[in-house]
Amino acid sequence: MSSYKAIIVEKKDGVMKIILNRPKVLNAINTELIMDLNHALNEANKDRDVRVVVITGAGDRAFSAGADISSFMELKSVVEAREFARKGFEMVIKRIESIGKPVVAMVNGLALGGGCELAMACDIIIASDNAVFGQPEINVGVLPGWGGMSRLARLVGIHKAKELTFTGDLISASEAEKIGLVNRVVSPEKLEEEVMKIANRLKDKSPIALQIAKETINRSFAPDVDDIIMRDVDAFAAMFSTEDSKEGVKAFLEKRKPEFKGK
């Protein structure tokens, strides 16, 4: 098996478990983690012994708290911001959707920003009752860049998606289940057991039937999903031409309230 720096990969009885392994920064997503995750997903897709993929975060505080905000300071132009978002979308989000096997998100703690987008890209989401979901990007003057706006609208409805995106509010696991964002919520001590119960059921199904079912449902639900999500990528990139985005990121890193001026 390949050697990874930002994730841990475990294979057992037909299930590949991918653990985002940056617990000191709440499993924040950086370039290294994107590359590792893409490699692991490609490995899972090629390995005939792997029937189901489970993605989770190291520790019990976070699935992933989102993009590593400090990396935004390195984006000097709209072109660089678009490339940053496009690469993450194609290597992680699109890869999860295109892999011909079920992918289950095991959400243990915070799933915010890019972490929430990562969970939403999975086929099934099981969360512990201490999980928290949200797209808080607007609080630092940017927007979700991996399809978080369009995907959220398809999952929970346009008005709830607007509320969550406009306010940047965080919601509990029980609220996420109520609005259809997650499939099931269980206690933290039962989380892995519940996920493995589902994974073990799925791995006994016909791999071909699962692959075709996944492709068919994805296509029928959103035939032009790539075009739709690329609009999110463009919206994310456009924000990096604004003074508000620079102020928001700077304020976040300085742990103060931003002063947005609409410029």
N, C-alpha and C positions, 0 to 999 in steps of 0.2 A: 504493500500500500504506500501511496505517496506520503512524503513528509510535509506537514503543514505548520505554519507559524501562528496564524490567527484563529484557527479552528481545531477541533479534535474530531476525528472520524472513527466511529466504531461500527463494525459489521458483525451481526449475529443472527443466525436463523432467518436469512432472507431480508433482514431490515438493516438499512444503513442509517445510523444516527449521526447527524452533523451538529456539533456543539460550537456555537460562537464563543470563542475563548479569549475575551478581553474584559474579564469581570471587574478589574480596577477602574475601568471607564464605562461601566454598565454596558459592555459589549457594543460600544459605539462602532459604527461602520466606517472603515477607512479603506484606502486602495488595496492594502494587503489582504484585508478580510474579503473584499470583493473578488480578488484574484483567486484566493483559496477556495471560496465558496463555489465559484465557477468551475474550478478544477475538480472539486469533489462531486458536483452535480454531473459533470461530464463522465467522471469515473463511474458513478452510479448508473448512468444511462447505458454505458457499455458493458457493465457487469451483469451477465444473465442471472447470476445468483441473487442479485439485489432485486427484490420485488416491490419494496416500499421504502421511501425516504422520510425520515423524521428530522425536523430542524428545531433546535432549542438553543437556549443561552446558558452559559456557565453560571453557576450560583443561583440564588433564589431571588435576587433583586431585580434582574432584568432579562427579558428575552433579547431586546436591544433597544437602547434609548435613542436610536437614530444615528444620523450622520455625525461624524466627528466634526463639530462646529469649527474647531480651529483650522481645519483644512479649507474652510471657505475663505479664509484670509489669503490663501494662495491663488485664488481665482481672480485674475486681473482684468478679465473682459467677459463680455457676453459669450464670445466664441469658446473661451476656456470653460465657462460655466455650463454651456450646452454640451460640450464634449464630456465633462465630468458626469453630468446627469445621464447622458446617452449611454456612456460606457457601463454605468451601474445598472441601468435598465436592461440593456441587451445581455450583459453577462450574468445577471442575477434574476431579475424579475421575469424577463422573457424566457430565460433558461428553465426556470421552475415551471412555467406554463407549457413549454415545449417538450420537456422530458416525458417520455412515454410511460411514466410510472406515477402512482399516487404520491403526493408530497403532503405530509401532515405537519402543521405548526404546533409545537408544544410550548405554549406561552406561559412563562413563569416570571411574573413581575412586569416591569415596564415594557410596553411595545409602542414606542413613540416615533413620529416622523418616519424616517426610512425603515425603522423597525416595524412599525405598523404596516407600511407598504409591503415589506417582506412577508409578514404574516398573511396579509390579504391576498398575496399572489399564490399562496399554498392552496391545495384543494380542500383541505379540512383544517379547521382551527379549534383546538381544545385548549382551554385556559384554566389556570388555577383561579380561585376566587379572590386572590390578592393581586391579580393582573390589572393593569391600567392601560388603556388605549387612547390614542389621540394623534392629531396632526397639528402640533403647535408651531409649525414653521413661521406662521404669520407674526408670532410674537418677537421674532428676530428680523422681521422685514423681508422674509423670503416666502416661497411657496413650495409645496410638495413637488418633487421632481421625478418621481418614479411611478406616476400614475395614481397617486394618492387621492387626487380630487375626482377624477373620472371613475376610478374603481370604487371609491367610497359611495359615490352617487348611485352606482349600479347595485351596490349591496344594501344600502340603507335608505335609499330614496333621495331625491334631489334636495328637499328642504332640510332634512337632517344633515345631509352632507354639507350644505351651505352653512348651517349653524356651526358645525364642528370646525369647518375650515375657516370661517370668518372670525370666530372667537378664539380658536386655538385651545378650546376647553378639553380637559381630559375626562374620560368616562371610566367607570368601574367595569369589571368583567360582567357583572350581572346586567348592567345597562347595555353592554355590547351584545350580550346574548339576546336581550329583549328586542333590540333593533335589527337583529339578524347579521351582525358583524362576525360573531363566532358561533360555532356549532353547539358547543357544550361547555359548561363550567363545573369544575369539581374542586374539592379541597386540595390544598397543596400536596398533602401526603398521598393523595389518590391520583395525582396528575399523571405520573409516568405509567402507572398501572392502567389507567383509562386509555392513554395513547397507545400502549402496547396491545391492549385488547382490540382496538380498532385496526392497528397495523397487522396483527396476526390474522384477523378476519380477511383483510384485503389481500394479504400475500397468498391466501389459498384460492383466490379467484383466478380466472383465466387472464394471464398477462395481456394477451391480445385484446380481449374484450375490454379490459380496463383502459388500455391505451386508446382504443377507438372511442370508447365512451367519453374519456377526457377530452379528446380532440373535438368530438361532435358537440359536446356541451359548451366548450369554449367558443367554438365557431358560431353556434346558434345563438349564444347569448350576446356576443358582440363581434359580428363579422369583420368589422374594421378596427379591432382593438388596438393594433399597432399604431394606426393613424391617430386614434383618439388619445392614446397615452403619449405620443410624441408631442401633442399639444401641451401636455403637462410639462414635458421636458423643456419646450420652448418658453413656457410661462416662468418656470424656474430660472432659466437662463436670462430672460428679460429683466428680472429683478436685479441682476448684478450690474445693470447700467444705472441704478438709482442710488442716491445718497442714503435713502432709508435703509437699504440692505446693509450698507457699510456700517451705519450707525447701530443697527440692530445686532449685528454680529459682534461689533466692538463692545457694545454694552453687555452682551451675554458673557463675553470673556472677562470683562471687568466687573461682572456681578453687580450691575446697576440697572435701573430702569431706563430703557431707550427713550430718546426724544425725537420722535418721527416728525418730519416737516413736509411730507408729501412731495419730495423732490427726488 
